[in-house]
């Protein structure tokens, strides 16, 4: 017996040693030598944070925390700044991922450049529809909508659909029009089928786009997974750890949940279901869908189109198109019915409203349903042009303006042509809107804009484009402070999603989602802000991105 014990002694010692080592560790990760912007209620800073089981367990001074915690991994941040993981409060994450598999038309300077790009793409991708996105006629010398004639000559049989940068207009060729059965002179409520001299031009705006979009074959499961993982990779690279995906079908909920369950998708998602009867039926029966990585409790509704394609609904006609004021995408009765249902069920209503007429309508419909101060956190997405007399309705009814600062710096070159100088002065009025509820979420609307939240921060605070134009900033009186901008893409964005108790700041008990930057955006010069890079991104205390 003694001999057996003697032989087992080395093994027993090893087991005891491992057990002691396991007991010695009381944290998974300790990050020190940092400037940690906690974004807590006092906006305090620290130099150390500690993570265990995917959550923050301590924030404070490294000298104190290193004595208290023995972490399996210690990271020296080298004096770099750390912020809560950035949250994009308004994006199209899945759509962006799919766009990475399509023709890239962002930044094109002419219709010829676009058709050349489409030709090149078609040679590399020889089957099926040709899909592209990103053109903006406002960037061209000739600022008119394109015509399908060139597409018809290049692709007489293969269907082509190219979306404008805002996603509210498309140009298609005759092959696509034939598949959709669209004829000259045809009309559709809430949309435009452009016809000139009795001939279709290929331009379809807002609801008219659906006639073609519904004919496009559904992507395969492999394409869907690739879209999510490609989008995730790029978004982690710019410090995003949560995205609000605005307008998905209920069928996508299980797809996202499955991808997250198997570990392929680590991006946290707040999903707004689109305005369709089957989506309402799904969530009304099921109730809020909530996991650590997925939150579904909201609906995305469209009131009008976009300013760039003159689809935004204005109170008075466009300054550059006499007699045209844009249009609503549905009837006021429809919006009233939806608001009444969602208020009764306690779900969140998030409505796209660009023009002052659309904003006025929705603000009054919201006010009737909400009946004053509340905690339903209904949102107006974009709130770009709001009549001054309507602004107070946001505060009176706790309506949240969900804005995208890069829209201001993208539209500023031509918005005055659409609106006239009078309306422009009160458009993109983020500071004015912020004062209504004292908090406001920020986003990008990507892929309409760049995915980088640091561009959001720059546009919100400096009100300039990436070239530093205009000197002094665009309507700088509506710029946000740096602290407000950071809150807008962290804790306020979390609050807009009912998630401020679990994310949006670096505090004990919250998810260990944070980002390390190479420069401090709270201190560097304004011109440096767009040049700041993400060094590392963490989700649940796991490093999901590191700059090479």
C-alpha positions in Angstrom: 0.0 0.0 0.0 2.8 2.4 0.9 4.6 1.5 -2.3 1.5 2.4 -4.3 1.2 5.7 -2.6 4.9 6.4 -3.2 4.5 5.8 -6.9 1.4 8.0 -7.0 3.0 10.9 -5.1 4.3 12.8 -8.1 0.8 12.7 -9.7 -0.9 13.8 -6.5 1.6 16.7 -6.1 0.8 17.7 -9.7 -2.9 17.6 -9.1 -2.5 19.6 -5.9 -0.3 22.2 -7.7 -2.9 22.6 -10.5 -5.7 22.9 -8.0 -3.8 25.6 -6.1 -3.1 27.5 -9.3 -6.7 27.4 -10.3 -7.8 28.7 -7.0 -5.2 31.5 -7.2 -6.8 33.0 -10.3 -9.8 35.1 -9.6 -10.0 37.0 -12.9 -9.6 36.2 -16.6 -8.2 39.5 -17.8 -6.5 42.6 -16.3 -5.8 45.6 -18.5 -3.5 48.2 -17.0 -1.5 51.3 -17.9 -4.4 52.7 -19.7 -6.6 55.8 -19.7 -10.0 54.2 -19.2 -12.9 56.4 -20.1 -15.7 54.6 -18.1 -18.5 56.8 -19.5 -20.2 56.3 -16.1 -22.6 58.9 -14.7 -19.7 61.0 -13.6 -17.6 60.4 -16.7 -14.8 59.2 -14.6 -11.5 57.8 -15.8 -9.3 55.0 -14.4 -6.1 53.2 -15.4 -7.1 49.6 -15.0 -10.0 47.3 -15.6 -10.6 43.6 -14.6 -12.7 41.0 -16.4 -14.1 37.7 -15.3 -16.6 35.4 -17.2 -17.1 38.0 -19.9 -18.0 40.9 -17.6 -16.3 43.8 -16.0 -15.7 43.1 -12.3 -13.6 46.0 -11.3 -12.4 49.4 -12.6 -9.9 51.6 -10.8 -6.3 52.0 -9.9 -3.9 49.3 -11.1 -1.8 49.4 -7.8 -5.0 48.5 -5.9 -6.5 46.0 -8.4 -3.3 44.1 -9.1 -3.1 43.3 -5.4 -6.7 42.1 -5.3 -6.9 40.2 -8.6 -4.8 37.5 -10.1 -5.7 37.3 -13.8 -4.9 34.6 -16.2 -3.9 37.3 -18.7 -2.5 40.7 -18.1 -2.4 43.3 -20.9 -0.3 46.4 -20.7 -2.1 49.1 -22.8 1.0 51.2 -23.0 -0.8 54.3 -21.9 -3.4 54.1 -24.7 -7.0 55.2 -24.2 -9.8 52.7 -23.7 -13.5 53.4 -24.3 -16.7 51.3 -24.1 -17.3 49.3 -27.2 -18.9 51.6 -29.8 -22.5 51.1 -30.6 -24.0 52.1 -34.0 -27.6 53.0 -33.2 -28.7 53.0 -36.8 -27.2 50.7 -39.4 -28.0 48.1 -42.0 -25.6 45.4 -40.9 -26.9 42.5 -43.0 -27.4 44.7 -46.0 -23.9 46.0 -45.7 -22.6 42.4 -45.5 -24.5 41.5 -48.7 -23.2 44.6 -50.4 -19.6 43.3 -49.9 -20.6 40.5 -52.4 -21.9 43.1 -55.0 -20.6 45.9 -57.2 -19.0 48.7 -55.2 -20.1 52.0 -56.5 -19.3 54.3 -53.6 -17.4 57.4 -54.6 -17.9 57.0 -58.3 -17.7 60.3 -60.2 -19.7 59.6 -63.3 -22.2 57.3 -64.9 -19.5 56.0 -67.2 -17.3 55.0 -64.2 -20.3 53.1 -62.9 -21.0 51.2 -66.1 -17.3 50.4 -66.4 -17.3 49.0 -62.9 -20.4 46.9 -63.6 -18.8 45.5 -66.8 -15.7 44.5 -64.8 -17.8 42.9 -62.1 -19.9 41.0 -64.6 -16.7 39.4 -66.2 -15.7 38.1 -62.8 -19.2 37.0 -61.8 -20.9 35.5 -64.8 -24.1 34.1 -63.3 -27.4 35.7 -62.1 -28.5 39.2 -61.4 -25.9 42.0 -61.3 -26.5 43.9 -58.0 -24.6 47.1 -57.0 -24.9 50.0 -54.6 -23.5 53.3 -53.8 -24.0 55.7 -56.7 -24.8 59.3 -56.0 -25.6 61.7 -58.9 -24.8 64.6 -56.6 -21.2 63.7 -56.9 -21.2 63.8 -60.7 -20.6 66.8 -63.0 -24.0 66.1 -64.5 -26.2 65.8 -61.4 -29.2 64.3 -63.2 -30.5 60.7 -62.5 -28.9 58.2 -64.9 -30.7 56.5 -67.8 -30.8 52.7 -68.4 -29.8 53.0 -72.1 -26.1 52.1 -71.6 -27.1 49.2 -69.3 -29.5 47.9 -71.9 -26.7 47.9 -74.6 -24.3 46.1 -72.3 -26.7 43.6 -70.7 -29.7 43.0 -73.0 -30.6 39.8 -71.3 -29.0 39.7 -67.9 -30.9 41.8 -65.2 -29.1 44.7 -63.5 -30.1 46.6 -60.4 -28.0 49.4 -59.0 -29.0 51.2 -55.8 -28.4 54.8 -55.0 -26.2 55.4 -51.9 -29.3 56.2 -49.7 -31.1 53.0 -50.7 -34.2 55.0 -51.8 -33.7 54.9 -55.5 -32.5 52.3 -58.0 -31.6 52.3 -61.7 -32.4 49.0 -63.5 -32.1 47.8 -67.1 -34.9 46.7 -69.4 -34.3 43.0 -68.6 -35.1 43.7 -64.9 -38.1 45.8 -65.9 -39.4 43.0 -68.0 -39.0 40.5 -65.2 -40.9 42.8 -62.9 -43.6 43.5 -65.5 -43.2 47.3 -65.3 -44.8 49.3 -68.1 -44.5 53.0 -69.1 -47.1 55.1 -67.3 -47.5 52.7 -64.5 -47.9 54.3 -61.0 -47.5 53.1 -57.4 -48.4 54.8 -54.1 -45.4 56.1 -52.2 -43.1 55.7 -55.1 -42.1 56.8 -58.6 -41.6 54.9 -61.8 -39.8 57.5 -63.9 -41.0 57.9 -67.5 -39.7 60.5 -69.9 -41.4 61.0 -73.3 -43.4 57.8 -72.8 -40.3 55.7 -72.1 -39.1 54.1 -68.9 -35.7 55.5 -67.8 -35.0 52.7 -65.4 -35.2 54.9 -62.4 -37.4 53.6 -59.6 -37.9 55.5 -56.3 -39.0 54.3 -52.9 -42.0 51.9 -53.1 -41.5 51.4 -56.8 -38.2 49.6 -56.0 -40.0 46.7 -54.4 -41.5 45.7 -57.8 -38.0 44.7 -58.9 -36.4 43.7 -55.5 -39.1 41.1 -54.9 -38.0 39.3 -58.1 -34.4 38.8 -57.1 -33.7 35.2 -56.0 -33.1 34.7 -52.2 -29.5 34.3 -51.2 -28.2 30.9 -50.2 -27.5 30.1 -46.5 -23.8 30.2 -47.3 -24.1 33.7 -48.8 -26.1 34.9 -45.7 -23.5 33.6 -43.3 -20.7 35.1 -45.4 -22.5 38.5 -45.3 -22.7 38.5 -41.5 -19.2 37.3 -40.9 -17.7 39.8 -43.5 -19.7 42.6 -42.0 -18.6 41.6 -38.5 -14.9 41.5 -39.4 -15.0 45.0 -40.8 -17.1 46.4 -38.0 -14.8 44.9 -35.3 -11.9 46.6 -37.1 -13.4 50.0 -36.4 -14.4 49.3 -32.8 -18.0 48.5 -33.1 -19.3 45.8 -30.7 -23.1 46.4 -31.1 -25.0 47.3 -34.2 -28.7 48.2 -34.5 -29.9 46.5 -37.7 -32.9 48.6 -38.9 -35.5 46.6 -40.8 -35.1 42.8 -41.0 -37.7 40.1 -41.5 -38.6 37.9 -38.5 -37.1 34.9 -40.3 -33.7 36.4 -39.9 -34.0 36.3 -36.1 -33.4 32.5 -35.9 -30.6 32.8 -38.4 -28.7 35.4 -36.3 -29.4 33.4 -33.1 -28.0 30.2 -34.7 -24.9 32.0 -36.0 -24.3 33.5 -32.6 -24.9 30.2 -30.8 -22.2 28.4 -32.9 -19.8 31.2 -32.4 -19.6 32.4 -36.0 -21.3 35.7 -35.1 -19.9 37.5 -32.0 -21.2 41.0 -32.8 -24.1 42.0 -30.5 -27.2 43.0 -32.5 -30.3 45.0 -31.7 -32.7 44.1 -34.5 -35.7 46.2 -35.6 -38.2 44.1 -37.6 -39.6 45.7 -40.7 -43.1 47.1 -41.2 -44.9 43.9 -42.4 -47.9 42.0 -41.0 -46.0 38.8 -40.5 -43.3 40.5 -38.4 -45.9 42.1 -36.1 -47.7 38.7 -35.7 -44.4 37.0 -34.9 -43.3 39.4 -32.1 -46.8 40.0 -30.7 -47.2 36.2 -30.2 -43.6 35.6 -29.0 -42.8 38.7 -27.0 -39.4 40.3 -26.7 -36.6 38.1 -28.0 -33.6 38.6 -25.7 -30.2 36.9 -25.4 -26.8 38.3 -24.5 -26.1 38.8 -28.2 -29.5 39.6 -29.7 -32.3 41.9 -28.7 -35.6 42.1 -30.7 -38.3 44.4 -29.4 -38.6 47.1 -32.0 -40.1 47.8 -35.4 -38.7 50.0 -38.2 -41.3 52.0 -40.1 -40.7 54.3 -43.2 -42.5 57.6 -43.3 -40.8 59.0 -46.4 -37.8 58.7 -48.7 -34.5 60.5 -48.8 -33.5 64.1 -49.5 -30.9 63.2 -52.2 -33.5 61.4 -54.3 -36.1 64.1 -53.6 -38.3 61.5 -51.8 -38.3 63.2 -48.4 -41.7 64.6 -47.7 -41.5 68.4 -47.2 -44.0 71.0 -46.0 -43.3 73.2 -49.0 -41.9 72.2 -52.5 -38.3 71.5 -53.2 -36.3 74.6 -54.0 -34.9 72.8 -57.0 -38.0 71.1 -58.3 -41.1 73.4 -58.6 -44.4 71.9 -57.4 -42.8 68.7 -55.9 -42.8 68.2 -52.2 -41.9 64.5 -52.0 -44.3 61.9 -50.6 -45.2 59.7 -47.8 -44.6 56.0 -48.3 -47.9 55.0 -46.7 -51.1 56.6 -45.5 -51.4 58.5 -42.2 -54.0 55.9 -41.2 -51.4 53.1 -41.5 -49.0 54.9 -39.2 -51.7 55.7 -36.7 -52.8 52.0 -36.6 -49.2 50.8 -36.1 -48.6 53.4 -33.3 -51.7 52.4 -31.5 -50.9 48.7 -31.6 -47.3 49.1 -30.5 -48.2 51.5 -27.7 -50.7 48.9 -26.4 -48.1 46.1 -26.7 -45.2 48.1 -25.2 -42.9 47.6 -28.2 -40.6 50.3 -29.6 -41.5 52.2 -32.8 -38.6 53.5 -34.8 -39.7 55.6 -37.8 -37.5 56.9 -40.7 -38.5 60.5 -41.2 -36.3 62.9 -43.2 -38.5 65.8 -44.4 -40.2 68.3 -42.2 -43.7 67.1 -43.3 -42.9 63.5 -42.5 -41.4 64.5 -39.1 -44.4 66.6 -38.2 -46.9 63.8 -39.1 -45.0 61.2 -37.1 -44.4 63.4 -34.1 -48.1 64.1 -33.9 -49.0 60.5 -34.3 -46.5 59.5 -31.7 -47.8 62.2 -29.3 -51.3 60.9 -29.7 -50.3 57.3 -28.9 -47.7 58.1 -26.1 -49.8 60.8 -24.3 -46.9 62.7 -22.8 -43.8 61.6 -20.9 -43.1 57.8 -21.0 -40.4 55.2 -21.1 -41.2 53.5 -24.4 -38.3 55.2 -26.0 -39.9 55.6 -29.4 -37.5 56.9 -31.9 -37.5 59.1 -35.0 -34.7 57.8 -37.2 -32.7 60.6 -38.9 -34.9 63.6 -37.9 -33.0 65.6 -40.5 -35.4 68.4 -41.3 -37.7 69.4 -38.4 -39.8 72.6 -38.5 -38.7 74.7 -35.5 -42.2 74.7 -34.0 -42.3 70.9 -34.0 -39.0 70.4 -32.1 -40.7 70.6 -28.7 -42.8 67.5 -29.4 -39.6 65.4 -28.9 -39.3 66.5 -25.3 -43.0 66.7 -24.5 -43.5 63.0 -25.4 -40.0 61.5 -24.6 -39.5 60.9 -28.3 -35.8 60.1 -29.1 -34.2 61.6 -32.2 -31.8 59.0 -33.5 -29.4 60.8 -35.8 -26.4 60.2 -38.0 -23.9 63.0 -37.9 -22.1 62.0 -41.2 -25.4 62.7 -43.0 -24.9 66.4 -42.3 -21.4 66.4 -43.7 -22.3 64.3 -46.7 -25.4 66.3 -47.6 -24.1 69.8 -46.9 -22.8 70.4 -50.4 -26.2 70.1 -52.0 -28.8 70.2 -49.2 -29.2 73.9 -49.7 -30.2 73.4 -53.3 -33.0 71.1 -52.2 -34.2 73.0 -49.2 -33.3 76.7 -49.8 -31.3 78.7 -47.2 -34.2 79.1 -44.8 -35.0 75.5 -44.2 -31.3 74.5 -44.3 -30.6 76.7 -41.2 -32.7 74.5 -39.0 -31.8 71.1 -40.6 -29.3 68.6 -39.1 -29.9 70.4 -35.8 -28.3 67.9 -33.5 -27.6 70.2 -30.6 -31.1 71.5 -30.7 -32.5 68.0 -30.7 -30.2 66.8 -27.9 -31.6 69.5 -25.6 -35.1 68.0 -25.8 -34.4 64.9 -23.7 -30.8 65.5 -22.7 -29.6 62.3 -24.4 -29.5 61.1 -28.0 -28.1 58.0 -29.8 -25.8 58.3 -32.8 -25.3 56.1 -35.7 -24.1 56.0 -39.3 -26.8 54.4 -41.4 -24.1 52.3 -43.1 -23.8 51.3 -45.9 -25.2 54.7 -46.8 -22.3 56.2 -44.9 -18.9 54.7 -43.9 -19.0 52.1 -41.1 -16.4 53.9 -39.0 -17.8 55.4 -35.8 -14.8 57.7 -35.4 -16.1 59.5 -38.5 -19.4 59.9 -36.6 -17.5 61.4 -33.7 -15.6 63.7 -36.0 -18.7 64.9 -37.9 -20.7 65.4 -34.7 -18.0 67.5 -33.1 -16.2 69.3 -36.0 -19.0 69.3 -38.6 -16.5 69.0 -41.4 -15.8 66.4 -44.1 -12.6 64.4 -44.2 -10.8 67.1 -46.1 -11.5 69.7 -43.4 -14.3 71.5 -45.3 -15.8 73.9 -44.6 -13.5 75.9 -42.5 -15.1 76.5 -39.2 -17.6 73.7 -39.7 -21.0 73.3 -41.2 -23.6 75.1 -39.1 -21.2 74.7 -36.1 -23.8 75.9 -33.6 -25.3 72.5 -33.8 -22.1 70.6 -33.1 -21.9 68.3 -30.1 -19.3 68.4 -27.5 -16.8 65.5 -27.4 -18.3 64.1 -24.2 -21.8 64.2 -25.8 -20.6 62.5 -29.0 -18.9 59.7 -27.0 -22.0 59.2 -25.0 -24.1 59.2 -28.1 -22.1 56.2 -29.5 -21.9 54.3 -26.2 -24.2 54.8 -23.2 -26.9 56.8 -25.0 -27.0 54.3 -27.8 -27.3 51.5 -25.3 -30.2 53.4 -23.6 -32.0 53.8 -26.9 -31.9 49.9 -27.0 -33.0 49.5 -23.4 -29.6 48.0 -22.7 -27.9 50.7 -20.6 -27.7 48.4 -17.6 -25.6 45.8 -19.5 -23.4 47.8 -21.9 -22.4 51.3 -23.0 -20.0 52.0 -20.2 -17.1 50.4 -18.5 -18.6 49.5 -15.1 -18.7 46.4 -12.9 -21.5 44.1 -13.9 -21.5 45.1 -17.6 -20.3 43.2 -20.6 -16.6 43.5 -21.1 -17.0 45.2 -24.5 -14.3 47.8 -25.0 -11.9 49.3 -27.5 -8.3 50.5 -27.4 -7.4 53.4 -29.7 -4.0 54.6 -30.8 -4.8 58.2 -29.9 -7.2 59.9 -27.3 -10.2 61.2 -29.1 -11.1 63.3 -26.1 -7.8 65.3 -26.4 -6.3 65.2 -29.9 -6.8 68.1 -32.3 -10.0 68.0 -34.4 -8.1 67.5 -37.7 -6.6 64.3 -36.2 -9.8 62.6 -35.3 -10.5 60.9 -38.6 -6.9 59.5 -38.5 -7.3 57.8 -35.2 -7.1 54.0 -35.5 -8.4 51.1 -33.5 -5.7 49.0 -32.0 -7.8 46.3 -30.3 -11.5 45.5 -29.9 -12.9 43.2 -27.2 -16.2 41.5 -26.8 -17.0 39.6 -23.6 -13.4 40.2 -22.7 -12.3 38.3 -25.8 -10.0 40.0 -28.3 -11.9 40.0 -31.6 -9.7 42.4 -33.5 -6.1 43.5 -33.3 -4.4 46.0 -35.7 -1.7 44.3 -37.6 
